[in-house]
Amino acid sequence: MTLAKDKVGIICCSGEDLPEGTISRVATRLVLEKLRPDDTVTLCLPLFLAGGEDERAFARVFPTIAVDGCGKKCAEVGTTKYSGKPVATIVVSEIMKKYPQVRATSHQKLNAEEMEIAREIAEEIAKKVDEILCSQTK
Amino acid sequence: MQSNQVNAQSTETEKVLIIACAGTDKALGSVTRVIAFKVVEKLRPNETTLVSIPPLVAEVKPYSELVKKYPSIIIDGCAERCATKLAIKNGAKMKGRIFLPQSAQKYNLKPNTAFDIGPEGEELAEKTAQEIAVQVDKLLGKVS
């Protein structure tokens, strides 16, 4: 018998209101497509909020990480409301405080500085994924 | 905050709201996001306001008030129609709707991925944004 490998669900706010929402989206895609493609799945927040039972069921059973652009934490709040509190929440605006010289402005394509921050956030998400999966195998 | 984004002070002038699903797991979801930005930032910056779904659902003001006041054009990226469901549930006055899979079929354009929509995704976004801009003008009585 081969045991199915656990996955971590990543739910990003992807908000269009602030550039940080775009960074949350790009960082999430970097994790899903490049850093941890075998360990993660994306949960679409609009579908989740609209009542997507598959998404909600996944988040009830598997650990999730919310990637929010700002302090409103829509991804964390939505996930908690419909499935359960995410194991970790990453708030882009908090991380950006480490880079006072960078002021995020891009709503669509990130500039080089914003992309660098998105990569760092993606690395942080990947680290959380590893921690979660490692703790589950103990 | 940019002038074409949600702003409680901007409610005195007539506006059309643009609500896109912006789903993260499909390429067409990414295209809806690009379309919304094209309309509110380039094509009709003074006539439209972008409403982001997560804060709308979280009942963050002024989003929750704006959707009840102004007409909306909704852009759905897949058959789940999340943007329509959530907008209506939160009181939006839907006056137009784009179902992007249909538009992709109509124009015979296929975006690459959710991460990189590619040239066909860009073209699809441009053509659809132009359609929405015309619809905005009609809603605001600028064309017959």
Interface residues (C-beta under 8 A of the other chain):
Chain A: C12 C13 S14 G15 E16 D17 G21 R25 V26 T28 R29 L30 E33 T42 L43 C44 L45 P46 L47 L49 A50 G51 G52 K72 C74 A75 V77 G78 H107 Q108
Chain B: Q5 V6 A20 C21 A22 G23 T24 D25 K26 G29 R33 V34 A36 F37 E41 L50 S52 I53 P54 P55 V57 A58 V60 E80 R81 C82 A83 K85 L86 T113 A114 F115
